[in-house]
């Protein structure tokens, strides 16, 4: 058995020796080592690549175009919950942000939770959220439930009025 293992070889053509660059004219890859004459591709460091958006020294497109708009660093996007998602809770339940997070109905409560009026509610529950649409509040009250609005409790940006 050992004689067979010692005779194993990789299939013909599956292994090739590495290119020996810059080893004289006779090798076929001497002098410029396969990089051609002059220019960016012949220089060292080309293997790392050029930076994204680099246009050969010309002013790149992202710097030629005007910048417009404004990104508000204080923007808050509340997590959205619809009335149809509340049907899984039993009648008379008190549902707050913690329960919604535990039920995986909202990804986060960092910027609050807002209740919207998509769907119907058949039984009365108490829902505690940070914001609520008027239509959603009417639907919950029509089913005999109540909506309690919570304060987000986050510090406001300088210069903003308090509610």
C-alpha positions in Angstrom: 0.0 0.0 0.0 2.8 2.4 0.9 4.4 1.9 -2.6 1.2 3.2 -4.2 1.1 6.4 -2.0 4.7 7.2 -2.8 4.0 7.2 -6.6 1.0 9.6 -6.4 1.5 12.7 -8.6 -0.8 15.6 -9.4 -2.5 15.4 -12.8 -0.5 16.7 -15.8 -1.0 20.4 -16.3 -2.6 21.1 -12.9 0.6 22.5 -11.4 2.8 25.2 -13.0 6.0 26.8 -11.9 6.0 30.5 -11.0 7.1 33.1 -13.5 10.7 34.2 -12.9 10.6 37.8 -13.9 13.5 40.0 -14.8 16.1 37.2 -15.2 17.7 38.2 -18.5 16.6 38.5 -22.1 16.7 34.8 -22.8 13.9 34.1 -20.3 11.5 36.2 -22.3 10.6 38.2 -19.2 13.8 40.1 -18.7 14.4 43.9 -18.8 10.8 45.2 -18.2 9.6 42.0 -16.6 6.4 41.8 -18.5 5.3 45.3 -17.4 5.8 47.0 -20.7 7.4 50.5 -21.2 7.0 53.4 -18.7 3.8 54.6 -17.2 1.7 53.9 -14.2 1.4 50.2 -14.7 5.2 49.8 -14.9 5.8 51.4 -11.6 6.0 49.7 -8.2 2.9 49.8 -6.1 0.6 49.2 -9.0 -0.5 45.9 -7.5 -2.2 47.8 -4.6 -4.4 49.4 -7.2 -5.4 53.0 -7.7 -7.9 54.8 -5.4 -11.6 54.6 -6.2 -12.6 57.6 -8.3 -9.0 58.4 -9.4 -9.1 59.8 -12.9 -5.4 60.0 -13.7 -4.9 63.4 -12.1 -7.9 65.0 -13.8 -10.4 66.6 -11.3 -12.6 63.6 -10.3 -16.3 63.6 -11.0 -17.3 63.6 -7.4 -15.3 66.9 -6.9 -16.6 68.5 -10.1 -20.2 68.2 -9.3 -21.8 70.6 -6.8 -22.8 69.5 -3.4 -26.5 70.0 -2.5 -28.8 69.2 0.4 -28.5 68.9 4.2 -28.4 65.9 6.5 -29.9 66.6 9.8 -27.8 65.0 12.5 -30.6 65.2 15.1 -33.2 63.4 12.9 -35.2 60.7 14.7 -36.9 57.9 12.8 -39.3 56.0 15.1 -39.9 52.3 14.7 -43.3 51.7 13.0 -45.9 49.3 14.4 -49.3 48.8 12.7 -52.6 47.9 14.4 -52.7 44.6 12.5 -49.5 43.5 14.4 -51.3 44.0 17.8 -53.7 41.1 17.1 -51.2 38.6 18.6 -51.6 40.1 22.0 -54.5 38.8 24.2 -57.4 41.0 25.2 -56.7 43.4 28.1 -52.9 43.2 27.6 -50.7 46.2 28.3 -48.3 46.5 25.3 -45.3 48.8 25.6 -42.0 49.2 23.8 -40.4 46.4 25.8 -43.2 43.9 24.8 -43.0 44.9 21.1 -39.2 44.5 21.2 -39.5 41.0 22.9 -42.1 40.0 20.2 -39.7 41.2 17.5 -42.3 43.5 16.1 -39.9 46.5 16.1 -36.1 46.4 15.5 -35.3 49.0 18.1 -36.9 51.5 20.5 -34.0 54.0 20.5 -36.0 56.6 18.6 -39.3 55.7 19.9 -42.3 53.6 18.5 -45.1 55.0 16.4 -48.4 53.3 16.0 -50.1 53.5 12.5 -53.6 52.6 11.5 -53.0 49.7 9.0 -55.3 46.8 9.8 -58.1 46.2 12.3 -58.2 45.4 16.0 -60.9 43.0 17.3 -60.3 43.2 21.1 -59.4 45.9 23.6 -55.7 46.4 24.6 -53.7 49.2 26.2 -50.9 50.3 23.9 -48.1 52.5 25.2 -46.1 54.2 22.4 -44.2 57.4 21.8 -46.3 58.6 18.8 -49.6 57.6 17.3 -51.6 58.7 14.2 -55.1 60.0 14.9 -56.7 57.2 12.8 -54.8 54.5 14.8 -55.9 56.1 18.1 -59.5 56.1 16.9 -59.3 52.4 15.8 -57.9 51.3 19.2 -60.6 53.3 21.1 -63.3 51.9 18.8 -62.2 48.4 19.9 -62.4 49.5 23.5 -58.7 49.9 24.1 -56.6 52.9 25.1 -53.4 54.5 23.8 -50.9 56.0 26.2 -48.3 58.3 24.8 -44.8 58.0 26.3 -42.1 60.7 26.5 -39.0 59.7 24.6 -36.8 61.3 27.3 -33.9 62.2 25.0 -32.0 65.4 25.3 -32.9 67.9 22.6 -30.5 69.7 20.3 -29.4 73.2 21.4 -31.8 75.9 20.2 -34.8 73.5 19.9 -37.9 74.4 21.8 -39.4 71.8 24.2 -42.9 70.4 23.5 
